[in-house]
Amino acid sequence: MTINIDITKDKEVITLKNGRKLSYSVFGAQMGKPILFCHGANGTRLQASIFVECASDLGLKIITPDRPGYGDSTPVIQRDYLEWADDINELLSKLKIKKNG
């Protein structure tokens, strides 16, 4: 396996339109095809770090945000999946990542 790690952003934080903070990491090839990795309960964005070598070798860029209340993302009382989808859409928009197809 050839290791070609072009990019590893351990932590970035953006401010969402609603004023909350959203932390995320990016692993893999800088110009790679973007892949969104959403961690499960009791995890963080850093769970995706185990895939950094594979992602780089395959020409992929893994974008992995922290859910509200995890890592450095602002907690939300009574959060729901629709709000999380809005957060993800805003993150991808700020990163200039558009839907294919």
C-alpha positions in Angstrom: 0.0 0.0 0.0 1.4 3.4 -1.0 0.8 6.0 1.6 0.1 9.4 0.1 -1.5 11.5 2.9 -2.0 14.9 1.3 -4.2 16.4 3.9 -5.1 15.8 7.6 -6.9 18.5 9.4 -7.2 17.2 12.9 -9.8 19.9 13.9 -11.5 22.8 12.2 -14.4 24.8 13.7 -16.9 26.8 11.8 -19.7 29.0 13.1 -23.1 28.1 11.7 -25.7 30.6 10.7 -27.6 30.0 14.0 -24.5 30.9 16.0 -23.6 27.3 17.1 -20.1 25.9 16.5 -19.5 22.8 14.4 -16.1 21.0 14.7 -14.9 18.7 12.0 -11.8 16.9 10.6 -10.6 16.1 7.1 -8.5 13.1 6.3 -7.1 11.8 3.1 -6.3 13.2 -0.3 -6.7 17.0 -0.6 -8.1 16.9 -4.1 -9.9 13.6 -3.5 -13.5 12.7 -3.9 -15.3 13.8 -0.8 -16.8 11.2 1.5 -18.9 12.2 4.5 -18.3 10.2 7.7 -20.9 10.7 10.5 -19.8 9.1 13.8 -22.2 7.1 16.1 -23.2 7.7 19.6 -20.4 8.3 22.1 -17.9 8.9 19.3 -16.2 11.9 17.7 -14.9 13.0 14.4 -11.6 11.3 15.2 -13.1 7.8 14.6 -12.5 8.3 10.9 -8.8 8.8 11.4 -8.2 5.0 11.2 -9.1 5.3 7.5 -6.6 8.1 6.6 -4.1 5.8 4.8 -6.8 3.9 2.8 -8.6 7.2 1.9 -5.4 8.7 0.6 -4.5 5.6 -1.4 -7.9 5.6 -2.9 -7.9 9.3 -3.7 -10.7 10.1 -1.2 -11.1 13.0 1.2 -13.0 12.1 4.4 -15.0 14.9 6.0 -16.1 14.0 9.5 -18.1 16.5 11.6 -18.8 16.2 15.3 -22.5 15.9 16.1 -24.0 18.5 18.4 -22.6 18.1 21.9 -19.7 16.0 20.8 -16.0 17.1 20.4 -16.1 20.9 20.1 -19.5 21.2 18.5 -22.1 23.2 20.5 -24.7 21.1 22.3 -28.3 21.4 21.3 -31.2 20.6 23.7 -33.8 18.5 22.0 -31.9 18.1 18.8 -33.3 16.2 15.9 -32.1 14.6 12.6 -33.5 17.4 10.5 -31.4 20.0 12.3 -28.4 17.8 11.9 -29.0 17.6 8.2 -29.2 21.4 8.1 -25.8 21.5 9.9 -24.3 19.1 7.4 -25.7 21.0 4.4 -24.2 24.2 5.8 -20.8 22.6 6.4 -20.7 21.1 2.9 -21.7 24.5 1.4 -18.9 26.3 3.3 -16.4 23.7 2.0 -17.8 24.2 -1.5 -18.8 20.6 -1.9 -21.7 20.0 -4.2 -23.9 17.0 -4.8 -22.9 14.9 -7.8 -25.4 13.9 -10.4 
